[in-house]
Amino acid sequence: SPVGGKYDVAKNVTISADGAAIYYAIGETPTIDEEHKYTAPIAINTTGSHTINAIAVKEGYANSNVASATYVMDLPYGSIAEFIDGAPTAAAKDLVFEAEDNCVITGINGTTIYIQDASGKGIMIFGLSPLPTNAAVNHQITGTINAKYTSFQGQHEMTNVDFSGASISEDPVSRPIPAAVTGIDATNFNAHTMVLVSIENLYYKSSNNKTHTVATTEGGSTEYT
C-alpha cells in the first residue's frame, strides 16, 4: 500500500506477505538475493512512472507469481537541474526551492532574472513583470515558482511564470563559485549556459588577423552570466 496510481506527493510503499520473505525490483524482474530483499518501505519520490515488481518466497511453498504496481508521480521539481531535464514544454510545472538549495540571483536584465542553485545549473526567469522590488544580485529565492520550460538557442528559460508562491531574501547569501573557462569552445558553449563563469586568458583574432587579449579584472578574470 498504497495501491498503484497517479500521485502528486511522494509515497512510501509497503509490501506484505503472510510469513513470507519478499523480494522486489523497480522496473525489472526481482531476483532472490539479499540486494533485492524487502526490509523497509520503498520511497517513491521522483517524477515519472515507477513499476514495483515483487515476489514472495516461503520455505515449503512454491514461489508466488510476480505482483506489480505502477506509481505515476507528478511531483514538483526540487532543483533547476531537475526542471531542465524533466519539465515538459507543453505544461507549467512547480519548482520548489528550500533554503538549503541555495537558489541565488546571479544577474538581472530588465524584467529577466538569472538564477543558479546548488545543482550547478542556471536558468533565466523570463518576463517577470512586475519585477519584485527586492530582487537583487546575490539575494536568495525560496518557495514555489510555477513556470513552463523553454529552450531558445540553447538557453534555458522559464516562461509563463507565476512567482506568487516564492519569496526573495533581502539578506545577501553566498553566490555560486564561477566555473573557470580558459577558452570558448563554440561546440560546447551550452555546457555553461545561464551559469556564472570566469573567463581566463581569452584570446581572439580581429579581422586583420592580429591576436588580442581581453582585458580582465579582479585577479585576472572577468565574470559573466
Secondary structure, DSSP 8 states (H G I E B T S, - for coil): ---SEEESS-EEE----TT-EEEEEESS---SSGGGB--S-EEE-SSEEEEEEEEEE-TTS-----EEEEEEE---B-SHHHHHHH--TTS-EEEEE-GGG--EEEEEETTEEEEE-TTS-EEEETT-SS--TT--TT-EEEEEEEEEEEEETTEEEEEEEE-TTEEEESS-------EEESS--TTSGGGGTTS-EEEES-EEE-TT--EEE---BTTTEEEE-
